[in-house]
């Protein structure tokens, strides 16, 4: 009788343990949309109101491979990175008449970050998987301040590098474009694109919903600043986004 009871317990425990393992594997991320204000394109001196998306990976677990951004333990870790750049159309800006349109871009990549409870230093590499098909690298750091369980602030400097394809896409002017526009031909070289700072405040309404406010300043440098397309070297932007936590198991 005892042997049968033990055997029954084992048979019931195995599928339950397997189910628990299945639930542990998955991805958790936040996605949201919200109003934003910023230049209509890189180098624009005017500011447009639009809608900004936000995507943030919270947790990934697949077997022994895991990543949880809420883990504040000190150490070096992989840090994913995604950036969306809106389209640039000459129809939307009279001063760009004659220039080719630029499709919206989704940059995907990642890098390494050294993180503690109080600060983070990171280096990331992204590729335009959709859009410009160029590489960009970002270096930066953030200092964290959490006055309450619901409210978190972080802020720090940013430096952006781009390859020649990236520079030419957003700041170059080809001979054909020059002939059709008011701009002189300009061959933009890759390298340092901008330097600035970013500040972000996150308010957790509950475990699922957050409000994220962001302010960012970038100063265009080198060929990005010297481009005939660039009307202003100083770029300010801001947004307020409501995000929702989404969990997918596999």
C-alpha positions in Angstrom: 0.0 0.0 0.0 2.8 2.4 0.9 4.7 1.6 -2.3 1.5 2.4 -4.3 1.1 5.7 -2.5 4.7 6.7 -3.2 4.4 5.7 -6.8 1.1 7.7 -7.2 2.8 10.8 -5.6 5.7 10.6 -8.0 3.5 10.2 -11.0 1.5 13.3 -10.0 4.6 15.3 -9.1 6.4 14.8 -12.4 3.8 16.5 -14.7 3.3 19.3 -12.1 7.1 20.0 -12.1 7.1 19.9 -15.9 4.2 22.4 -16.0 6.0 24.7 -13.5 9.1 24.5 -15.7 7.0 25.4 -18.8 5.5 28.4 -16.9 9.0 29.6 -15.9 10.1 29.7 -19.6 8.9 32.8 -21.3 9.3 36.5 -22.1 8.0 39.5 -20.3 8.0 42.9 -21.8 6.4 46.3 -21.7 4.8 48.1 -24.6 3.0 51.4 -24.9 2.2 54.5 -26.8 2.0 58.1 -25.8 2.3 61.8 -27.0 5.7 63.1 -27.9 7.3 66.3 -29.1 10.6 66.7 -30.9 12.2 67.6 -34.2 10.5 66.3 -37.3 13.8 64.9 -38.5 17.5 64.9 -37.5 18.6 68.5 -37.8 15.1 70.1 -37.9 14.8 73.4 -36.1 11.1 73.1 -35.7 9.2 70.8 -33.3 6.4 68.4 -34.1 3.8 66.7 -31.9 3.4 63.0 -32.5 3.0 59.6 -31.0 5.9 57.6 -29.6 6.1 53.9 -29.1 8.0 52.3 -26.2 9.2 48.7 -25.9 11.2 47.4 -23.0 12.2 43.8 -22.3 11.6 43.0 -18.6 12.4 39.2 -18.4 13.5 36.4 -20.6 13.8 32.8 -19.5 14.5 29.7 -21.6 16.0 26.8 -19.7 19.3 28.0 -18.2 19.3 31.2 -20.2 17.7 34.1 -18.4 17.7 37.8 -18.1 15.7 40.0 -15.7 16.2 43.7 -15.8 14.6 44.1 -12.3 17.6 42.2 -10.8 19.7 45.0 -9.3 22.6 42.8 -8.3 26.0 44.2 -9.2 27.6 42.7 -12.2 28.1 42.6 -16.0 25.1 41.5 -18.0 23.7 41.5 -21.6 21.4 44.5 -22.3 19.1 44.4 -25.3 18.4 47.6 -27.2 15.7 48.7 -29.6 15.2 52.1 -31.2 12.5 53.3 -33.6 13.1 56.2 -36.0 10.2 57.6 -37.9 10.0 58.2 -41.6 11.3 61.4 -43.3 9.2 62.5 -46.2 9.9 65.6 -48.4 6.1 66.1 -48.7 6.0 66.9 -44.9 8.7 69.5 -44.9 9.0 72.2 -47.6 12.7 72.7 -47.0 13.4 69.1 -47.9 11.9 69.3 -51.4 14.0 67.3 -53.8 15.5 64.9 -51.2 14.7 61.2 -51.3 12.2 60.0 -48.7 13.6 57.8 -45.8 11.5 54.8 -44.6 10.8 54.3 -40.9 13.6 52.3 -39.2 13.6 49.7 -36.5 17.0 49.2 -35.0 17.6 46.0 -33.1 20.6 44.9 -31.1 22.2 44.8 -27.6 25.4 45.1 -25.7 26.9 44.9 -22.3 26.0 46.8 -19.2 27.6 46.9 -15.8 24.9 47.6 -13.3 24.6 48.2 -9.6 21.6 49.3 -7.4 22.7 53.0 -7.9 24.1 53.3 -11.5 24.6 51.6 -14.8 27.3 51.9 -17.6 26.5 50.4 -21.0 27.7 50.0 -24.6 25.2 48.9 -27.2 25.4 48.0 -30.9 22.2 48.1 -33.1 21.4 47.4 -36.7 18.6 48.7 -38.9 16.8 45.5 -39.4 14.0 47.4 -41.0 14.9 50.7 -42.7 18.4 52.2 -43.0 20.3 48.8 -42.8 23.2 50.5 -41.1 25.0 50.1 -37.8 25.0 52.5 -34.8 26.7 52.2 -31.5 25.6 53.9 -28.3 27.7 54.5 -25.1 26.2 55.9 -21.9 25.5 55.6 -18.3 22.6 56.3 -15.8 22.3 57.1 -12.2 19.3 55.7 -10.4 17.2 57.3 -7.7 14.1 55.7 -6.2 12.3 57.9 -3.6 9.5 55.3 -3.3 8.5 51.8 -4.4 6.3 53.4 -7.2 8.6 56.1 -8.5 12.0 55.7 -10.1 14.3 58.3 -11.8 17.3 57.7 -13.9 19.5 60.1 -15.9 22.8 60.2 -17.7 24.9 61.0 -20.7 24.7 59.5 -24.2 27.1 59.3 -27.2 26.0 58.0 -30.6 28.2 56.7 -33.4 27.0 55.7 -36.8 28.6 54.1 -39.8 29.0 55.7 -43.2 25.6 54.3 -44.5 23.8 55.7 -41.4 25.5 59.1 -41.8 24.7 59.3 -45.6 21.1 58.2 -45.1 20.2 61.0 -42.7 22.8 63.8 -43.4 24.1 63.2 -46.9 23.0 64.8 -50.2 23.6 62.9 -53.4 24.4 64.7 -56.7 20.9 63.8 -58.0 19.3 65.2 -54.8 21.4 68.3 -55.0 20.2 68.9 -58.6 16.6 68.6 -57.5 16.8 70.6 -54.3 18.4 73.7 -52.8 21.1 71.7 -51.1 24.7 71.3 -52.1 26.0 67.8 -52.6 27.4 66.4 -49.3 29.1 63.1 -48.6 28.5 62.4 -44.9 31.2 60.3 -43.2 30.5 57.9 -40.4 31.8 58.4 -36.9 30.5 60.5 -34.0 27.0 61.6 -34.7 25.8 63.2 -31.4 26.3 63.6 -27.7 23.8 64.5 -25.1 21.8 63.3 -22.1 18.6 61.5 -21.2 16.4 61.7 -18.2 13.5 59.3 -17.4 10.9 59.1 -14.7 8.8 55.9 -14.2 5.7 55.8 -12.1 4.2 52.3 -11.4 0.5 52.5 -11.2 0.4 48.8 -10.4 2.3 45.6 -11.4 1.0 45.8 -15.0 0.7 49.5 -15.8 3.4 52.2 -15.8 3.7 55.8 -16.9 7.1 56.8 -18.3 8.1 60.4 -18.9 11.3 61.0 -20.9 13.4 64.1 -21.7 16.4 64.0 -24.1 18.9 66.4 -25.4 21.3 65.7 -28.3 23.9 67.9 -29.9 24.8 66.9 -33.5 28.5 66.7 -34.1 31.0 66.5 -37.0 29.4 65.7 -40.3 26.0 65.5 -38.8 26.3 69.1 -37.7 28.0 70.2 -40.9 25.4 68.7 -43.2 23.5 71.3 -45.3 20.3 69.5 -44.2 21.0 70.4 -40.5 19.2 73.6 -39.5 19.9 73.2 -35.8 22.6 71.3 -33.9 20.5 71.2 -30.7 17.8 68.6 -30.6 15.3 68.4 -27.7 12.6 65.8 -27.4 10.2 64.5 -24.8 7.3 62.0 -24.3 4.9 60.6 -21.8 4.0 56.9 -22.5 1.6 54.6 -20.8 3.0 51.0 -20.9 1.4 47.7 -20.2 3.3 44.5 -19.1 2.8 41.6 -21.4 3.8 38.0 -20.5 4.2 35.2 -23.0 5.1 31.7 -22.0 6.7 29.0 -24.1 
